[in-house]
């Protein structure tokens, strides 16, 4: 599909054009007390995702190769959120026969939030699937993201990101 085909399909169905409710809280002000973080690695069982701060955005690689979009540009994000979650096995299998995991994104867990070359560590919290996601500091303050694109990495809680 292309964006124009998808948009035309939505127009045909008279879809609502208002943006959805924001999942996270945003603020352009750089957080005080955050630590420098210009390189992040998220080690998954089958692959390794990494992000590097280039001074304006984070650039993603997977297994050492740049992740590329259809236009050839590298995948980038203003914010990177890494959530530590429990994972359950399912009966589903991918095309290689591997079990498709089910990440559990209700409850609470550790979170690492990266923006502006900085990191804030805290806790994610979500009471139910219908409840909003909250990213909180250790003192219970909301962790805000910079306005812009946000990429969320769902990392099994048996693993930790490597931050430099």
C-alpha positions, -999 to 999 in steps of 0.1 A, spaced: 0 0 0 10 36 -4 1 66 18 -21 80 -10 -40 46 -14 -45 44 24 -57 80 26 -81 74 -3 -95 44 15 -101 64 46 -117 92 26 -141 66 10 -151 54 45 -155 90 58 -129 83 85 -124 108 113 -95 132 104 -87 144 139 -55 131 154 -57 104 181 -51 113 218 -14 115 225 0 83 241 28 102 260 33 137 274 54 161 254 74 192 263 101 211 243 120 219 275 150 196 280 147 178 313 170 188 342 190 161 358 191 138 328 223 120 319 242 121 286 233 92 263 245 93 228 245 55 220 219 29 230 218 -8 223 188 -30 228 198 -66 227 170 -89 216 171 -127 214 171 -127 176 186 -92 167 203 -62 182 188 -27 177 210 3 183 205 41 182 231 68 179 225 105 186 237 126 157 231 160 174 195 164 162 180 129 162 186 93 169 196 70 140 187 33 141 208 3 131 200 -34 134 227 -60 137 252 -33 127 235 -22 95 215 10 91 178 5 91 165 21 59 132 34 48 118 29 13 133 62 1 168 50 12 170 73 43 179 59 76 153 53 103 154 81 127 135 93 158 134 124 180 127 102 211 135 66 219 116 49 247 128 15 259 103 -4 280 112 -34 300 83 -58 298 74 -94 306 69 -116 276 46 -146 272 49 -173 245 20 -178 221 9 -206 198 16 -183 168 47 -189 147 65 -166 123 77 -175 88 108 -191 102 88 -213 127 98 -193 158 73 -186 185 58 -152 183 61 -135 217 33 -115 234 48 -85 253 27 -75 283 23 -37 284 0 -35 313 12 -32 349 46 -15 355 82 -19 345 115 -1 341 118 25 313 146 44 297 137 76 279 161 92 254 158 126 239 182 154 230 212 131 236 200 126 272 185 97 292 160 96 320 154 63 337 121 57 354 90 34 355 63 29 329 28 23 343 -4 13 327 -34 0 347 -52 -17 318 -53 -19 281 -78 9 280 -57 31 303 -31 57 292 6 48 294 25 68 320 63 73 320 74 84 355 106 94 372 116 76 405 99 104 424 66 100 404 70 130 381 59 126 344 88 121 320 81 142 289 93 136 254 105 161 229 78 170 202 85 148 172 87 112 162 89 86 190 101 50 186 93 25 214 114 -5 219 97 -33 239 126 -51 255 121 -84 274 127 -78 311 154 -105 311 176 -80 292 189 -44 298 198 -18 273 234 -8 270 238 30 272 269 52 264 
